[in-house]
Amino acid sequence: MRKKILLWSCLLLMAGATAAQETEPKNGWHHNLYVEVGPKFTAHLSPNLEPFRPTGGWGAYINVDSRMSTWQASARYEIVSPNYHWALRTGLQYGFNYKRIGYRQAIEEFHPAGYVDTEWYYFEVENDEALEYLRVKGIEQHSHYLGIPIELRYYFNSGLESFRMYLAAEADIDLLVGNRNKVNFLDKDGMAPYAEQVTKHYANPDKMNASAYFGAGFQVGDRKGVGVGFNWLIHIAEISGSTGMLPTKPYLAGSKLQIELLIPLKY
């Protein structure tokens, strides 16, 4: 008799706990994992090119072609408030920055001799005996960063479970973990020993820099399932000294686009 009473009591307790769990509102904090990748667009200016000279004595600035591109990838953990509005995100971010200055043909109509200069630059190198000229096709800088992004989001209720819009404010702290300066000579074998003499005229990137962004984005997909999103952030502030060898860039000019993959962890 006692065994039956104990058995029925256990069954009633389990049924009550199950019913309470099913009727309990889902108002806890939500946790997500994000994988993100995207380009960073930054306005830049050509650096001082005093050491460069074209073959015909024509102004070096007319032949300068400078490029800069940055790609970032990150893994981020997100915690979302019970009402699905506020979210705090952080994680680890990798960035690759590519800078290059190279040859660009002169504009024929502005050339006093009426022709397009087809030669590469000459780079002056002084030694004890004479002034030599190195034929340089271009200079490149490859920089690698690891950073910690901290982002605050506010999600809007769109009325659709599978579509959400949000505003975002983000701050990044990036540390330089690797840098390589490369010189492309016209005569690779004969001029390779002079690479250091060429790159010494330009600074390496700072070991640390911090940036701040503000932007907006949207997500597509069920909150409880895998989804994708697009995030556009405008560069509003930066703390940094030297941005690197080539080219330089002014502060407060740029943005970045992030494509994100949402992986829910706990709802």
Secondary structure, DSSP 4 states (H G I P E B T S, - for coil): -HHHHHHHHHHHHHHHHHHHHHHS---S-EEEEEEEEEEEEE--B----TTEE-TT---GGGGEEEEEEEEEEEEEEEEE-TTS-EEEEEEEEEEEEEEEEEE-PPPGGG-TTSS---S-EEEEEE-SS-EEEEEEEEEEEEEEEEEEEEEEEEEE--S-TTEEEEEEEEEEEEEEEEEEEEEEESSHHHHGGGHHHHHTTSPPPPSEEEEEEEEEEEEES-TTS-EEEEEEEEEEEEE-S---SS-B--TT-EEEEEEEEEEEEE-
